[in-house]
Amino acid sequence: MNLHALLEYTLLTFGSLFVIVDPLATVPAFIAMTPRDTPEQRIRMARLACVVMATILLVFAVAGKVIFHFLGITMPAFQIAASIVLFIVALDMLQAQRSRVVETTEETLAGSEKADIAITPLAVPMLAGPGAISTAIVMQSRAINVAQHVALYACILLVACLSYLILRLSARGAAWLNPIAMKVTTRIMGLLLATVAIQFMINGITAVRNEWIKS
């Protein structure tokens, strides 16, 4: 087993998933949608949302290829499509704002009127949105052995656990979040996500080119 390749894959997978799930950017909306809930109720919602998010990403990571085969979608086509989605999100993050691909104003307003926001809109689409699902599927397609598949599943669970810890910390208020630090962090994560998106597109185009050469 190539430990260097495994470590590289694991770091890329974890970084990509954490950046696109972006639990830190979810905190303000989480607080805004639960103004009348107690800290204990917020913690319960955060726990359920992260469990649902992990479940959804694991399902797509395991069954992504089967779904594509059923729909007649090729992985290179999906990689290119996913790169476009991720790049759009990254551009919004570079401007220190929450992307409408991840969460719309209408969804946030609707969430503030719901008794329980755990499953929607918190788990889906705010945490497990199109970008996160696309990333899980693309990284699954890049796993070349059992160890890398296990690393992918472990990364999904780790991101879910970290998301829960961040939301749990914010359950009693988000005064610990410095607005300036948040903007700087969001822009840095946006730059990293843009790099990941471009790499996904390069991989997809390369795969298409190789298929054309073979044919």
N, C-alpha and C positions, 0 to 999 in steps of 0.2 A: 504494500500500500504506500502511495506517495503522500507522506505527511504534509509536505509543502503545498501540494495541490489541494489537499483536504482543508488545510488552514486557510488558504487563499479563497477557496469556495465558501467556507463558513463565514469568513469576515465579509465577503461581498454580499452573501445572502442576508446576514444579520443587518449590515449597514443599509442595504436596499430596503428591506422590510421596515426597519425602524424609521427610516427617513420618510417613507411614503405613508406609513400609519400615522406618524407624527403626533403622538399623544399629548405633547406639550402644547401644540396649537389647538388641541381639542378642549383644553381646560377652560378657557373663557366661555366657550359655547356651553360646556357642561354646567358651569356655574349659572349662566344666564337662563338655561332651560329648567333649572331646579331651584327657583327662588324660595319656594314655600316648603321644601323638603328639609328634613333634619340631616345632620351629618351621617347618621346611621343609615338612613334611607338612601342617601347619595352613595355611600360605600356599597350597599347592596346592589344598586343599579350598576355601579362601576364593575363589580365582580361578575354579574350576569352578562354585561356587555362584553367583557373581555373573554369570557368563556365562549360566548356565541361567536365572537370574532375569530378566536383560535379554531373553533370547530369549522367555520366556513372556509378559512384559509387552508386547513388540513384537508378538507374534502376536495377542494380544487387542486391542491398539490398532489393528492393521490390519484384523483380521477380525471385530471385535466386532459391527458392524452386520449382517454376513452371518449370523453365528451367531444373532442375535436374530431376523432375518427368517425363518430356518429354523425356529426354535422358536416363532415367533409372539409374541415379546415386544416390547412397545413401549419406546422409550427413556425416556419419563416414568416408567413403572412401574419400570424398572431404576434410574433416578435416585433414586426414593423408597426403594427397597430398599437401594441402596448407601448412602444417607444414614443409614439405620438402623444398618447394619453399622459404618460409620465412627464414628457417635456412640457406639456401645457400646464400641468401642476407645478413643475419646477419654475416656470416663468412667473407664476403667481407668487411662489415662495420667495423668489428673488426680489419681489416688490414688497415682501413682508406682509402678505395678505393671504387669507385662506382661500384656496381655489374652489370655484363652484363645481368643479368635477368631483371634489370630495364632499362638499357640503354647501348647499344653497341657503340663501337668506330665508327663503320660504320654509325650508326644512327646520331651520333653527326656530323660527317663529311658531311653526306647528308643534315642535317639541316642547316649547314653553307652555303650551296649552294642554299637553298630555299628562295623565296621572303618573305614567311610568314610561320613561324614555329609553330604558335599558336596551331593548332590541332594536327599535327604530325611534329616532334616527341615530342613536349613539353607536350601537354595534354596526349597523348597516344604515347609511353608507359612510358615517363619519370615521369609523376605525377600519372596517373591512369594506372599503369602497372599490371601485373599478381598478384603481391603480394598485392597491394591495393585492387584489385577486390576480391581476395580470402579472405582478411581480412573482407571486408564489408559483404560478403556472410556468412562467419562463425559467425560473430557477430550477424547477423540477425537471424541465427539459434539458438543462445543462448538467444535471447530476449523472455521472457515468458509472457509479458503483453504489453498493449498499451503504457504505460509510457516508457518502455525500447525501443520499436520500435521508438517512437518519439525521445528519447535520441540518438539513432543511427543516425537518419536522421539529427538531430541538430549537432551531432559531425562531420558528413560529411561536412555540410555547414560551420561549424567553421574551420575545417582544410582547406577547400577551401579558406575561407576569409584570414586566416593566411598565406597561401601559396601566395595569391595575394599580401598581404602587404610586404612579404619578397622579392618577385620578383620585386615589385614596388620600394622598397628601392634600389634594385640593378640596376635599369634602368639607373642611371647616373654613374654607376661604382660600383665595389664591394671592394673598398679600405677599407671599414669598417670591412671586413671579415679577421680576423687574422688567418693565415694558421695553426698555432699551436693550437689555440682554436678550429678551425674547426676539426682538427684531433682528439683532445680529445673528442669533442662533438660527432663526428661520431662513435668513439669506444664505448662510453657510450650508445649511441642509439642502436648500434649493439648488445651490451650485453642485453639490454632490449628486443630487437626484438628476440634474440635467446631464451630468457626466454618465451616469448609469443609463439614462434614456438613450443617449447617443451610442453607447456601447451596444445596447440591445438592437438598435437600428443597424449598426454595422454588422452585427452577427446575423441578423435576418437577411440583409442584402447579400452578404457573403454566401449564405446558404442557398439563396435563390440563384446566384451566379454559378455556384458549383453544380446545381441541378441543371442549369441551361448547358453548361459545358459537357456534362455527362450525356445529355440528350442530343 
